[in-house]
Amino acid sequence: MKKTSLLLLALVLTACEKPAPTDTVESLVANPERLKEVERLCRADHAKMGDTLCNAASEARRRRFMGNGKGKYTPQQPAPQN
């Protein structure tokens, strides 16, 4: 009886554990501090962090650096023909 109650207590406590945060590319783009932390953890132990999270961090870094892929520069006048 005592073993059963201990096992049940352990199962209940395990079920109550906080779920791991799910970092998406968008959330990492919006939160640069978390992005730096995830990149640091991926450099330290890529296997532990997993491909999904490390790839999301890589894509978030690319989006922060390159933007959304649409150019912001549009020339006002054509270039001179010299």
Stockholm file with secondary structure:
# STOCKHOLM 1.0

chainA/1-82         MKKTSLLLLALVLTACEKPAPTDTVESLVANPERLKEVERLCRADHAKMGDTLCNAASEARRRRFMGNGKGKYTPQQPAPQN
#=GR chainA/1-82 SS CHHHHHHHHHHHHHHTSCCCCCCCHHHHHHCHHHHHHHHHHHHHCHHHHCHHHHHHHHHHHHHHHHTTSSCCCCCSSCCCCC
#=GC SS_cons        CHHHHHHHHHHHHHHTSCCCCCCCHHHHHHCHHHHHHHHHHHHHCHHHHCHHHHHHHHHHHHHHHHTTSSCCCCCSSCCCCC
//
